[in-house]
Amino acid sequence: MSETTASGVRGISAASAFAGMRNVAPVRFRAGCPDCRGAFELAASALRLAIGASSRTTFYSFTCPDCGAAVRKPAGERIVELLTGGGVRTLRLHAP
């Protein structure tokens, strides 16, 4: 299932690489609520990421499944990378 590229290096096509995959487990993120101190896992669809011009305006948010509180937490570079890689919807904030 390999193919030869123009440089003569043998590779594998994307179709061949993913041919055996049947089901991929959805990404889950561990989170905690500062109000009720609950700890839980959330699907990517339960989180929102806002990327601003500074660290003060870059954050992620979710609703606590235990108490219903709206939670907003700062997101550093690593958190942004993990959330975007895991399929969390992202909003880019523009400075006025």
N, C-alpha and C positions, 0 to 999 in steps of 0.2 A: 504494500500500500504506500510505497514511497514514490516520489516523482523527482525528476532531475530538473534543477533550475538552470537558468542561462549560464551561471558561473560553474556549472558542473557539480555542484554540491547537491547531494540527495536530501530531500525534505519530505514533508508530509503535508497534504492539503488539509484545509480546515474541515472539509466534509469528512475526510478519513479520520481526523483526530477526534471528532465528536460523534462519529457513527455509532459507537457503542453506548453512548449516554442515553439513558432512558428518562431519568427524573433527577432534578437537582433540588436539594433541600433549600427552602427559603432562608434568607439571612435573618437572624434574630439578634437584637442588640440588648445588652443588659443595661438597665437604667434604675434610678432610684428617685423617690419623691422626697423633697426636703420638708414638705408639710406633714405627711403622715408617716414618713420614714419607711414606706413600703419599698420592697425590692422586687423587680419583675423583669421579664423579657418582652420586648416590643418588636413587631414586624416593621420593616422599612416603611410601609404605608402609614404607620402610626406616628412617624417622626417627620418634622420639617426642618430644613436647614436654611438659614439666611446668611449669605456671605456679603459682608460690608467692606468698606474701605479700610477699616481698622479692626483690631482685636476686640474693641468695645462694641462694634456693630456686627460681629460675626458670632452667631449663636445657633443652637438647635432648640426645638421646642416639641412638647408633646402634652397630652392630657393624661394625668395619672389614672390608671384603670382601677385603682383601689378607692381613692377619695374624690376623683373628678377635678382636682386642682390643675390649673394651667401652669406648666413648668417650663421655664426658660433657663438654659445653661450656656455658658460661654463655650465656644468651639475653637480650639487651637488647630494648628496645621494638621496634626495627626488625626484628630477627630474628624475634621473636614474630609480628609483622605479616606478614612474608614466609612463614613456615612455616604459619601458620593459613590464609592466603590461598591457599597451594599445596596444601592438603588434608592436611597432616600431622595425625595423630591427637594430640589434646591431653588431658592430664590436669590437672585443677585441684586443687591441693593446698590443704587447709584447715588453718588453724592450730588447735592443740588448745585 
